[in-house]
Protein backbone atom coordinates (compact mmCIF):
# COMPACT_ATOMS: atom_id res chain seq x y z
CA UNK A 1 0.00 0.00 0.00
CA UNK A 2 1.28 3.45 -0.86
CA UNK A 3 2.23 5.59 2.10
CA UNK A 4 3.12 9.24 2.01
CA UNK A 5 6.87 9.90 2.31
CA UNK A 6 8.03 6.44 1.19
CA UNK A 7 11.14 5.92 -0.92
CA UNK A 8 9.71 3.47 -3.48
CA UNK A 9 11.19 4.03 -6.93
CA UNK A 10 13.92 6.35 -5.71
CA UNK A 11 17.56 5.95 -6.62
CA UNK A 12 19.65 3.43 -4.74
CA UNK A 13 21.25 4.16 -1.40
CA UNK A 14 24.74 3.54 -2.77
CA UNK A 15 25.22 7.18 -3.61
CA UNK A 16 27.12 8.70 -6.50
CA UNK A 17 29.76 6.89 -8.48
CA UNK A 18 33.25 7.10 -7.02
CA UNK A 19 34.74 7.25 -10.50
CA UNK A 20 34.49 10.79 -11.70
CA UNK A 21 34.92 11.86 -15.30
CA UNK A 22 38.56 12.88 -14.84
CA UNK A 23 39.51 9.40 -13.67
CA UNK A 24 37.58 7.77 -16.53
CA UNK A 25 39.35 10.00 -19.07
CA UNK A 26 42.74 9.22 -17.51
CA UNK A 27 42.12 5.46 -17.62
CA UNK A 28 40.96 5.76 -21.23
CA UNK A 29 44.15 7.63 -22.18
CA UNK A 30 46.36 5.07 -20.40
CA UNK A 31 44.61 2.13 -22.10
CA UNK A 32 44.88 3.83 -25.52
CA UNK A 33 48.61 4.40 -25.00
CA UNK A 34 49.16 0.77 -23.99
CA UNK A 35 47.35 -0.43 -27.11
CA UNK A 36 49.40 1.92 -29.31
CA UNK A 37 52.66 0.60 -27.81
CA UNK A 38 51.85 -3.01 -28.71
CA UNK A 39 53.84 -4.00 -31.78
CA UNK A 40 51.51 -6.41 -33.52
CA UNK A 41 54.23 -7.55 -35.94
CA UNK A 42 56.19 -9.03 -33.04
CA UNK A 43 53.25 -11.10 -31.78
CA UNK A 44 52.85 -14.75 -32.65
CA UNK A 45 49.80 -15.92 -34.57
CA UNK A 46 48.24 -17.24 -31.36
CA UNK A 47 48.81 -13.91 -29.58
CA UNK A 48 47.30 -12.01 -32.52
CA UNK A 49 44.20 -14.19 -32.42
CA UNK A 50 43.90 -13.68 -28.66
CA UNK A 51 44.31 -9.93 -29.15
CA UNK A 52 41.51 -9.93 -31.74
CA UNK A 53 39.26 -12.03 -29.50
CA UNK A 54 39.79 -9.52 -26.72
CA UNK A 55 39.11 -6.31 -28.65
CA UNK A 56 36.38 -7.45 -31.09
CA UNK A 57 33.54 -7.40 -28.51
CA UNK A 58 34.25 -3.69 -28.01
CA UNK A 59 34.31 -2.98 -31.75
CA UNK A 60 31.40 -5.05 -33.07
CA UNK A 61 27.77 -4.61 -31.96
CA UNK A 62 26.24 -7.55 -30.12
CA UNK A 63 23.79 -9.70 -32.05
CA UNK A 64 20.19 -9.57 -30.92
CA UNK A 65 17.67 -12.32 -31.39
CA UNK A 66 15.06 -11.39 -33.95
CA UNK A 67 11.52 -12.62 -33.48
CA UNK A 68 9.97 -14.38 -36.47
CA UNK A 69 6.46 -14.39 -34.95
CA UNK A 70 5.14 -11.50 -37.04
CA UNK A 71 3.72 -13.52 -39.88
CA UNK A 72 2.14 -11.68 -42.79
CA UNK A 73 -1.53 -12.48 -43.21
CA UNK A 74 -2.95 -11.34 -46.52
CA UNK A 75 -6.31 -9.64 -46.27
CA UNK A 76 -8.71 -9.85 -49.21
CA UNK A 77 -9.42 -6.58 -50.98
CA UNK A 78 -12.87 -7.64 -52.16
CA UNK A 79 -15.33 -10.53 -51.98
CA UNK A 80 -16.16 -12.55 -55.05
CA UNK A 81 -19.78 -13.52 -55.46
CA UNK A 82 -20.64 -16.18 -57.97
CA UNK A 83 -23.99 -15.70 -59.64
CA UNK A 84 -25.18 -19.14 -60.60
CA UNK A 85 -28.79 -18.52 -61.62
CA UNK A 86 -30.67 -15.93 -63.61
CA UNK A 87 -32.90 -15.36 -60.59
CA UNK A 88 -29.91 -14.31 -58.50
CA UNK A 89 -28.71 -12.03 -61.31
CA UNK A 90 -32.11 -10.35 -61.56
CA UNK A 91 -32.27 -9.86 -57.79
CA UNK A 92 -28.79 -8.30 -57.81
CA UNK A 93 -29.74 -5.98 -60.70
CA UNK A 94 -32.89 -4.86 -58.83
CA UNK A 95 -30.85 -4.15 -55.71
CA UNK A 96 -28.23 -2.14 -57.66
CA UNK A 97 -31.01 -0.10 -59.30
CA UNK A 98 -32.63 0.54 -55.91
CA UNK A 99 -29.26 1.50 -54.39
CA UNK A 100 -28.60 4.05 -57.16
CA UNK A 101 -32.06 5.57 -56.95
CA UNK A 102 -32.02 5.92 -53.14
CA UNK A 103 -28.32 6.76 -52.77
CA UNK A 104 -27.62 3.63 -50.72
CA UNK A 105 -24.09 2.30 -50.45
CA UNK A 106 -23.23 -1.36 -50.17
CA UNK A 107 -21.15 -0.81 -47.05
CA UNK A 108 -24.35 0.29 -45.25
CA UNK A 109 -25.52 -3.33 -45.34
N, CA, C and O atoms as a GROMACS GRO file, in nm:
protein
  436
    1UNK      N    1   0.084  -0.117   0.000
    1UNK     CA    2   0.000   0.000   0.000
    1UNK      C    3   0.089   0.124   0.000
    1UNK      O    4   0.192   0.128   0.067
    2UNK      N    5   0.048   0.223  -0.075
    2UNK     CA    6   0.128   0.345  -0.086
    2UNK      C    7   0.111   0.429   0.040
    2UNK      O    8   0.000   0.453   0.088
    3UNK      N    9   0.224   0.472   0.093
    3UNK     CA   10   0.223   0.560   0.210
    3UNK      C   11   0.298   0.687   0.176
    3UNK      O   12   0.397   0.685   0.103
    4UNK      N   13   0.250   0.796   0.229
    4UNK     CA   14   0.312   0.924   0.201
    4UNK      C   15   0.453   0.928   0.261
    4UNK      O   16   0.474   0.888   0.375
    5UNK      N   17   0.549   0.977   0.183
    5UNK     CA   18   0.686   0.990   0.231
    5UNK      C   19   0.772   0.866   0.212
    5UNK      O   20   0.884   0.861   0.262
    6UNK      N   21   0.721   0.764   0.140
    6UNK     CA   22   0.803   0.644   0.119
    6UNK      C   23   0.911   0.670   0.015
    6UNK      O   24   0.909   0.773  -0.052
    7UNK      N   25   1.002   0.577   0.001
    7UNK     CA   26   1.114   0.592  -0.092
    7UNK      C   27   1.105   0.493  -0.209
    7UNK      O   28   1.206   0.464  -0.273
    8UNK      N   29   0.986   0.442  -0.238
    8UNK     CA   30   0.971   0.347  -0.348
    8UNK      C   31   1.005   0.416  -0.480
    8UNK      O   32   0.959   0.527  -0.506
    9UNK      N   33   1.084   0.349  -0.562
    9UNK     CA   34   1.118   0.403  -0.693
    9UNK      C   35   1.228   0.506  -0.691
    9UNK      O   36   1.263   0.561  -0.796
   10UNK      N   37   1.284   0.535  -0.575
   10UNK     CA   38   1.392   0.635  -0.571
   10UNK      C   39   1.524   0.569  -0.607
   10UNK      O   40   1.531   0.446  -0.618
   11UNK      N   41   1.625   0.647  -0.626
   11UNK     CA   42   1.756   0.595  -0.662
   11UNK      C   43   1.812   0.513  -0.547
   11UNK      O   44   1.766   0.524  -0.434
   12UNK      N   45   1.910   0.432  -0.576
   12UNK     CA   46   1.965   0.343  -0.475
   12UNK      C   47   2.036   0.422  -0.365
   12UNK      O   48   2.068   0.540  -0.381
   13UNK      N   49   2.061   0.354  -0.256
   13UNK     CA   50   2.125   0.416  -0.140
   13UNK      C   51   2.277   0.419  -0.154
   13UNK      O   52   2.346   0.471  -0.066
   14UNK      N   53   2.328   0.363  -0.262
   14UNK     CA   54   2.474   0.354  -0.277
   14UNK      C   55   2.538   0.490  -0.296
   14UNK      O   56   2.657   0.506  -0.269
   15UNK      N   57   2.465   0.585  -0.340
   15UNK     CA   58   2.522   0.718  -0.361
   15UNK      C   59   2.580   0.733  -0.500
   15UNK      O   60   2.557   0.650  -0.588
   16UNK      N   61   2.655   0.840  -0.519
   16UNK     CA   62   2.712   0.870  -0.650
   16UNK      C   63   2.831   0.780  -0.678
   16UNK      O   64   2.891   0.723  -0.588
   17UNK      N   65   2.862   0.769  -0.805
   17UNK     CA   66   2.976   0.689  -0.848
   17UNK      C   67   3.106   0.749  -0.797
   17UNK      O   68   3.123   0.871  -0.796
   18UNK      N   69   3.197   0.662  -0.754
   18UNK     CA   70   3.325   0.710  -0.702
   18UNK      C   71   3.421   0.744  -0.816
   18UNK      O   72   3.521   0.814  -0.796
   19UNK      N   73   3.390   0.694  -0.934
   19UNK     CA   74   3.474   0.725  -1.050
   19UNK      C   75   3.421   0.851  -1.116
   19UNK      O   76   3.314   0.850  -1.176
   20UNK      N   77   3.494   0.957  -1.105
   20UNK     CA   78   3.449   1.079  -1.170
   20UNK      C   79   3.499   1.082  -1.314
   20UNK      O   80   3.575   0.994  -1.356
   21UNK      N   81   3.459   1.180  -1.387
   21UNK     CA   82   3.492   1.186  -1.530
   21UNK      C   83   3.641   1.202  -1.554
   21UNK      O   84   3.693   1.150  -1.653
   22UNK      N   85   3.711   1.271  -1.466
   22UNK     CA   86   3.856   1.288  -1.485
   22UNK      C   87   3.927   1.153  -1.477
   22UNK      O   88   4.015   1.125  -1.558
   23UNK      N   89   3.888   1.071  -1.381
   23UNK     CA   90   3.951   0.940  -1.367
   23UNK      C   91   3.920   0.852  -1.487
   23UNK      O   92   4.007   0.780  -1.536
   24UNK      N   93   3.796   0.857  -1.536
   24UNK     CA   94   3.758   0.777  -1.653
   24UNK      C   95   3.838   0.820  -1.775
   24UNK      O   96   3.883   0.736  -1.853
   25UNK      N   97   3.856   0.951  -1.794
   25UNK     CA   98   3.935   1.000  -1.906
   25UNK      C   99   4.081   0.956  -1.894
   25UNK      O  100   4.143   0.916  -1.993
   26UNK      N  101   4.135   0.963  -1.773
   26UNK     CA  102   4.274   0.922  -1.751
   26UNK      C  103   4.293   0.774  -1.783
   26UNK      O  104   4.389   0.736  -1.851
   27UNK      N  105   4.202   0.690  -1.734
   27UNK     CA  106   4.212   0.546  -1.762
   27UNK      C  107   4.196   0.518  -1.911
   27UNK      O  108   4.262   0.429  -1.964
   28UNK      N  109   4.110   0.592  -1.978
   28UNK     CA  110   4.096   0.576  -2.123
   28UNK      C  111   4.223   0.612  -2.197
   28UNK      O  112   4.263   0.542  -2.290
   29UNK      N  113   4.288   0.722  -2.155
   29UNK     CA  114   4.415   0.763  -2.218
   29UNK      C  115   4.524   0.659  -2.195
   29UNK      O  116   4.598   0.625  -2.288
   30UNK      N  117   4.534   0.607  -2.072
   30UNK     CA  118   4.636   0.507  -2.040
   30UNK      C  119   4.615   0.381  -2.124
   30UNK      O  120   4.710   0.326  -2.179
   31UNK      N  121   4.488   0.335  -2.132
   31UNK     CA  122   4.461   0.213  -2.210
   31UNK      C  123   4.489   0.236  -2.359
   31UNK      O  124   4.541   0.146  -2.426
   32UNK      N  125   4.458   0.353  -2.411
   32UNK     CA  126   4.488   0.383  -2.552
   32UNK      C  127   4.638   0.383  -2.577
   32UNK      O  128   4.684   0.332  -2.679
   33UNK      N  129   4.716   0.439  -2.485
   33UNK     CA  130   4.861   0.440  -2.500
   33UNK      C  131   4.918   0.300  -2.496
   33UNK      O  132   5.009   0.267  -2.573
   34UNK      N  133   4.867   0.216  -2.407
   34UNK     CA  134   4.916   0.078  -2.399
   34UNK      C  135   4.888   0.004  -2.530
   34UNK      O  136   4.973  -0.069  -2.580
   35UNK      N  137   4.770   0.024  -2.585
   35UNK     CA  138   4.735  -0.043  -2.711
   35UNK      C  139   4.824   0.007  -2.825
   35UNK      O  140   4.866  -0.072  -2.910
   36UNK      N  141   4.853   0.137  -2.827
   36UNK     CA  142   4.940   0.192  -2.931
   36UNK      C  143   5.083   0.139  -2.922
   36UNK      O  144   5.150   0.126  -3.023
   37UNK      N  145   5.129   0.108  -2.800
   37UNK     CA  146   5.266   0.060  -2.781
   37UNK      C  147   5.283  -0.085  -2.820
   37UNK      O  148   5.396  -0.131  -2.838
   38UNK      N  149   5.174  -0.160  -2.834
   38UNK     CA  150   5.185  -0.301  -2.871
   38UNK      C  151   5.227  -0.309  -3.017
   38UNK      O  152   5.161  -0.254  -3.105
   39UNK      N  153   5.337  -0.380  -3.041
   39UNK     CA  154   5.384  -0.400  -3.178
   39UNK      C  155   5.326  -0.532  -3.228
   39UNK      O  156   5.374  -0.640  -3.192
   40UNK      N  157   5.225  -0.523  -3.308
   40UNK     CA  158   5.151  -0.641  -3.352
   40UNK      C  159   5.239  -0.731  -3.438
   40UNK      O  160   5.218  -0.853  -3.441
   41UNK      N  161   5.336  -0.674  -3.508
   41UNK     CA  162   5.423  -0.755  -3.594
   41UNK      C  163   5.509  -0.851  -3.513
   41UNK      O  164   5.551  -0.954  -3.564
   42UNK      N  165   5.536  -0.817  -3.388
   42UNK     CA  166   5.619  -0.903  -3.304
   42UNK      C  167   5.540  -1.015  -3.238
   42UNK      O  168   5.599  -1.107  -3.181
   43UNK      N  169   5.408  -1.009  -3.242
   43UNK     CA  170   5.325  -1.110  -3.178
   43UNK      C  171   5.319  -1.237  -3.262
   43UNK      O  172   5.330  -1.233  -3.384
   44UNK      N  173   5.303  -1.349  -3.194
   44UNK     CA  174   5.285  -1.475  -3.266
   44UNK      C  175   5.142  -1.481  -3.318
   44UNK      O  176   5.058  -1.398  -3.282
   45UNK      N  177   5.115  -1.579  -3.402
   45UNK     CA  178   4.980  -1.592  -3.457
   45UNK      C  179   4.878  -1.615  -3.345
   45UNK      O  180   4.768  -1.559  -3.348
   46UNK      N  181   4.914  -1.697  -3.248
   46UNK     CA  182   4.824  -1.724  -3.136
   46UNK      C  183   4.795  -1.595  -3.058
   46UNK      O  184   4.681  -1.569  -3.022
   47UNK      N  185   4.898  -1.516  -3.033
   47UNK     CA  186   4.881  -1.391  -2.958
   47UNK      C  187   4.796  -1.291  -3.038
   47UNK      O  188   4.717  -1.217  -2.980
   48UNK      N  189   4.813  -1.289  -3.170
   48UNK     CA  190   4.730  -1.201  -3.252
   48UNK      C  191   4.583  -1.239  -3.245
   48UNK      O  192   4.495  -1.154  -3.234
   49UNK      N  193   4.558  -1.372  -3.250
   49UNK     CA  194   4.420  -1.419  -3.242
   49UNK      C  195   4.360  -1.384  -3.106
   49UNK      O  196   4.244  -1.341  -3.097
   50UNK      N  197   4.438  -1.402  -3.000
   50UNK     CA  198   4.390  -1.368  -2.866
   50UNK      C  199   4.362  -1.218  -2.855
   50UNK      O  200   4.264  -1.176  -2.793
   51UNK      N  201   4.449  -1.138  -2.915
   51UNK     CA  202   4.431  -0.993  -2.915
   51UNK      C  203   4.300  -0.957  -2.984
   51UNK      O  204   4.223  -0.875  -2.934
   52UNK      N  205   4.275  -1.018  -3.101
   52UNK     CA  206   4.151  -0.993  -3.174
   52UNK      C  207   4.029  -1.036  -3.094
   52UNK      O  208   3.928  -0.965  -3.089
   53UNK      N  209   4.038  -1.154  -3.030
   53UNK     CA  210   3.926  -1.203  -2.950
   53UNK      C  211   3.896  -1.109  -2.834
   53UNK      O  212   3.781  -1.100  -2.790
   54UNK      N  213   3.998  -1.042  -2.785
   54UNK     CA  214   3.979  -0.952  -2.672
   54UNK      C  215   3.916  -0.819  -2.714
   54UNK      O  216   3.829  -0.767  -2.644
   55UNK      N  217   3.959  -0.764  -2.828
   55UNK     CA  218   3.911  -0.631  -2.865
   55UNK      C  219   3.784  -0.633  -2.950
   55UNK      O  220   3.712  -0.533  -2.953
   56UNK      N  221   3.755  -0.743  -3.020
   56UNK     CA  222   3.638  -0.745  -3.109
   56UNK      C  223   3.505  -0.720  -3.038
   56UNK      O  224   3.420  -0.651  -3.095
   57UNK      N  225   3.482  -0.770  -2.917
   57UNK     CA  226   3.354  -0.740  -2.851
   57UNK      C  227   3.332  -0.589  -2.829
   57UNK      O  228   3.218  -0.545  -2.818
   58UNK      N  229   3.439  -0.513  -2.821
   58UNK     CA  230   3.425  -0.369  -2.802
   58UNK      C  231   3.409  -0.294  -2.934
   58UNK      O  232   3.368  -0.178  -2.936
   59UNK      N  233   3.440  -0.362  -3.044
   59UNK     CA  234   3.431  -0.298  -3.175
   59UNK      C  235   3.303  -0.334  -3.250
   59UNK      O  236   3.248  -0.252  -3.324
   60UNK      N  237   3.256  -0.456  -3.232
   60UNK     CA  238   3.140  -0.505  -3.307
   60UNK      C  239   3.016  -0.497  -3.219
   60UNK      O  240   3.024  -0.525  -3.099
   61UNK      N  241   2.900  -0.461  -3.275
   61UNK     CA  242   2.777  -0.461  -3.196
   61UNK      C  243   2.734  -0.605  -3.165
   61UNK      O  244   2.759  -0.696  -3.243
   62UNK      N  245   2.670  -0.622  -3.051
   62UNK     CA  246   2.624  -0.755  -3.012
   62UNK      C  247   2.503  -0.792  -3.095
   62UNK      O  248   2.420  -0.708  -3.129
   63UNK      N  249   2.493  -0.921  -3.127
   63UNK     CA  250   2.380  -0.970  -3.205
   63UNK      C  251   2.259  -0.982  -3.113
   63UNK      O  252   2.270  -1.023  -2.998
   64UNK      N  253   2.143  -0.944  -3.166
   64UNK     CA  254   2.019  -0.956  -3.092
   64UNK      C  255   1.931  -1.058  -3.162
   64UNK      O  256   1.931  -1.068  -3.285
   65UNK      N  257   1.857  -1.134  -3.082
   65UNK     CA  258   1.767  -1.232  -3.139
   65UNK      C  259   1.648  -1.161  -3.202
   65UNK      O  260   1.588  -1.072  -3.141
   66UNK      N  261   1.616  -1.201  -3.322
   66UNK     CA  262   1.506  -1.139  -3.395
   66UNK      C  263   1.387  -1.234  -3.392
   66UNK      O  264   1.400  -1.353  -3.422
   67UNK      N  265   1.273  -1.181  -3.355
   67UNK     CA  266   1.152  -1.262  -3.348
   67UNK      C  267   1.094  -1.281  -3.488
   67UNK      O  268   1.084  -1.187  -3.566
   68UNK      N  269   1.056  -1.406  -3.517
   68UNK     CA  270   0.997  -1.438  -3.647
   68UNK      C  271   0.846  -1.458  -3.633
   68UNK      O  272   0.783  -1.514  -3.723
   69UNK      N  273   0.787  -1.413  -3.522
   69UNK     CA  274   0.646  -1.439  -3.495
   69UNK      C  275   0.553  -1.350  -3.576
   69UNK      O  276   0.435  -1.383  -3.590
   70UNK      N  277   0.600  -1.241  -3.628
   70UNK     CA  278   0.514  -1.150  -3.704
   70UNK      C  279   0.494  -1.203  -3.845
   70UNK      O  280   0.564  -1.164  -3.938
   71UNK      N  281   0.399  -1.293  -3.858
   71UNK     CA  282   0.372  -1.352  -3.988
   71UNK      C  283   0.276  -1.263  -4.065
   71UNK      O  284   0.183  -1.206  -4.007
   72UNK      N  285   0.298  -1.250  -4.193
   72UNK     CA  286   0.214  -1.168  -4.279
   72UNK      C  287   0.088  -1.246  -4.313
   72UNK      O  288   0.095  -1.358  -4.363
   73UNK      N  289  -0.025  -1.187  -4.286
   73UNK     CA  290  -0.153  -1.248  -4.321
   73UNK      C  291  -0.218  -1.158  -4.424
   73UNK      O  292  -0.250  -1.042  -4.398
   74UNK      N  293  -0.238  -1.213  -4.542
   74UNK     CA  294  -0.295  -1.134  -4.652
   74UNK      C  295  -0.445  -1.118  -4.632
   74UNK      O  296  -0.517  -1.215  -4.608
   75UNK      N  297  -0.490  -0.995  -4.642
   75UNK     CA  298  -0.631  -0.964  -4.627
   75UNK      C  299  -0.692  -0.944  -4.765
   75UNK      O  300  -0.633  -0.878  -4.850
   76UNK      N  301  -0.810  -1.001  -4.789
   76UNK     CA  302  -0.871  -0.985  -4.921
   76UNK      C  303  -0.917  -0.840  -4.942
   76UNK      O  304  -0.965  -0.774  -4.850
   77UNK      N  305  -0.901  -0.793  -5.065
   77UNK     CA  306  -0.942  -0.658  -5.098
   77UNK      C  307  -1.091  -0.652  -5.132
   77UNK      O  308  -1.154  -0.547  -5.116
   78UNK      N  309  -1.147  -0.761  -5.178
   78UNK     CA  310  -1.287  -0.764  -5.216
   78UNK      C  311  -1.337  -0.907  -5.206
   78UNK      O  312  -1.259  -1.002  -5.204
   79UNK      N  313  -1.469  -0.921  -5.200
   79UNK     CA  314  -1.533  -1.053  -5.198
   79UNK      C  315  -1.582  -1.087  -5.337
   79UNK      O  316  -1.634  -1.000  -5.408
   80UNK      N  317  -1.567  -1.210  -5.376
   80UNK     CA  318  -1.616  -1.255  -5.505
   80UNK      C  319  -1.746  -1.330  -5.484
   80UNK      O  320  -1.754  -1.425  -5.406
   81UNK      N  321  -1.848  -1.285  -5.554
   81UNK     CA  322  -1.977  -1.352  -5.546
   81UNK      C  323  -2.005  -1.417  -5.680
   81UNK      O  324  -1.999  -1.353  -5.785
   82UNK      N  325  -2.035  -1.543  -5.675
   82UNK     CA  326  -2.064  -1.618  -5.797
   82UNK      C  327  -2.216  -1.620  -5.817
   82UNK      O  328  -2.291  -1.666  -5.730
   83UNK      N  329  -2.257  -1.571  -5.931
   83UNK     CA  330  -2.399  -1.570  -5.964
   83UNK      C  331  -2.426  -1.694  -6.049
   83UNK      O  332  -2.379  -1.705  -6.162
   84UNK      N  333  -2.500  -1.786  -5.991
   84UNK     CA  334  -2.518  -1.914  -6.060
   84UNK      C  335  -2.654  -1.931  -6.127
   84UNK      O  336  -2.674  -2.025  -6.204
   85UNK      N  337  -2.747  -1.840  -6.098
   85UNK     CA  338  -2.879  -1.852  -6.162
   85UNK      C  339  -2.922  -1.716  -6.214
   85UNK      O  340  -2.872  -1.612  -6.171
   86UNK      N  341  -3.015  -1.719  -6.308
   86UNK     CA  342  -3.067  -1.593  -6.361
   86UNK      C  343  -3.151  -1.522  -6.256
   86UNK      O  344  -3.161  -1.399  -6.258
   87UNK      N  345  -3.210  -1.598  -6.165
   87UNK     CA  346  -3.290  -1.536  -6.059
   87UNK      C  347  -3.201  -1.453  -5.967
   87UNK      O  348  -3.238  -1.343  -5.927
   88UNK      N  349  -3.085  -1.504  -5.934
   88UNK     CA  350  -2.991  -1.431  -5.850
   88UNK      C  351  -2.942  -1.306  -5.922
   88UNK      O  352  -2.928  -1.201  -5.860
   89UNK      N  353  -2.916  -1.317  -6.051
   89UNK     CA  354  -2.871  -1.203  -6.131
   89UNK      C  355  -2.978  -1.094  -6.134
   89UNK      O  356  -2.946  -0.976  -6.120
   90UNK      N  357  -3.103  -1.133  -6.152
   90UNK     CA  358  -3.211  -1.035  -6.156
   90UNK      C  359  -3.228  -0.967  -6.020
   90UNK      O  360  -3.250  -0.846  -6.014
   91UNK      N  361  -3.217  -1.044  -5.912
   91UNK     CA  362  -3.227  -0.986  -5.779
   91UNK      C  363  -3.115  -0.886  -5.754
   91UNK      O  364  -3.138  -0.779  -5.697
   92UNK      N  365  -2.994  -0.920  -5.797
   92UNK     CA  366  -2.879  -0.830  -5.781
   92UNK      C  367  -2.899  -0.702  -5.864
   92UNK      O  368  -2.868  -0.593  -5.816
   93UNK      N  369  -2.949  -0.716  -5.985
   93UNK     CA  370  -2.974  -0.598  -6.070
   93UNK      C  371  -3.079  -0.507  -6.006
   93UNK      O  372  -3.064  -0.385  -6.008
   94UNK      N  373  -3.186  -0.567  -5.948
   94UNK     CA  374  -3.289  -0.486  -5.883
   94UNK      C  375  -3.230  -0.412  -5.763
   94UNK      O  376  -3.261  -0.295  -5.740
   95UNK      N  377  -3.146  -0.479  -5.688
   95UNK     CA  378  -3.085  -0.415  -5.571
   95UNK      C  379  -2.994  -0.300  -5.615
   95UNK      O  380  -2.997  -0.193  -5.555
   96UNK      N  381  -2.912  -0.320  -5.718
   96UNK     CA  382  -2.823  -0.214  -5.766
   96UNK      C  383  -2.904  -0.094  -5.815
   96UNK      O  384  -2.867   0.021  -5.790
   97UNK      N  385  -3.014  -0.120  -5.883
   97UNK     CA  386  -3.100  -0.010  -5.930
   97UNK      C  387  -3.159   0.066  -5.811
   97UNK      O  388  -3.160   0.189  -5.810
   98UNK      N  389  -3.208  -0.008  -5.711
   98UNK     CA  390  -3.263   0.054  -5.591
   98UNK      C  391  -3.156   0.136  -5.518
   98UNK      O  392  -3.183   0.246  -5.471
   99UNK      N  393  -3.035   0.081  -5.510
   99UNK     CA  394  -2.926   0.150  -5.439
   99UNK      C  395  -2.891   0.281  -5.509
   99UNK      O  396  -2.866   0.381  -5.442
  100UNK      N  397  -2.890   0.283  -5.642
  100UNK     CA  398  -2.859   0.405  -5.716
  100UNK      C  399  -2.970   0.509  -5.700
  100UNK      O  400  -2.942   0.628  -5.682
  101UNK      N  401  -3.094   0.465  -5.705
  101UNK     CA  402  -3.206   0.557  -5.695
  101UNK      C  403  -3.217   0.620  -5.556
  101UNK      O  404  -3.254   0.737  -5.543
  102UNK      N  405  -3.184   0.544  -5.452
  102UNK     CA  406  -3.202   0.592  -5.315
  102UNK      C  407  -3.069   0.630  -5.247
  102UNK      O  408  -3.063   0.653  -5.126
  103UNK      N  409  -2.965   0.637  -5.327
  103UNK     CA  410  -2.832   0.676  -5.277
  103UNK      C  411  -2.787   0.589  -5.158
  103UNK      O  412  -2.742   0.641  -5.056
  104UNK      N  413  -2.801   0.460  -5.174
  104UNK     CA  414  -2.762   0.362  -5.072
  104UNK      C  415  -2.629   0.301  -5.113
  104UNK      O  416  -2.609   0.263  -5.228
  105UNK      N  417  -2.538   0.291  -5.016
  105UNK     CA  418  -2.409   0.230  -5.045
  105UNK      C  419  -2.405   0.088  -4.991
  105UNK      O  420  -2.470   0.056  -4.891
  106UNK      N  421  -2.329   0.004  -5.058
  106UNK     CA  422  -2.323  -0.136  -5.017
  106UNK      C  423  -2.266  -0.154  -4.878
  106UNK      O  424  -2.302  -0.249  -4.808
  107UNK      N  425  -2.177  -0.064  -4.836
  107UNK     CA  426  -2.114  -0.081  -4.705
  107UNK      C  427  -2.216  -0.054  -4.592
  107UNK      O  428  -2.189  -0.088  -4.477
  108UNK      N  429  -2.333   0.007  -4.625
  108UNK     CA  430  -2.435   0.029  -4.524
  108UNK      C  431  -2.505  -0.102  -4.484
  108UNK      O  432  -2.573  -0.107  -4.381
  109UNK      N  433  -2.487  -0.205  -4.563
  109UNK     CA  434  -2.552  -0.334  -4.534
  109UNK      C  435  -2.462  -0.424  -4.462
  109UNK      O  436  -2.501  -0.537  -4.429
   0.00000   0.00000   0.00000
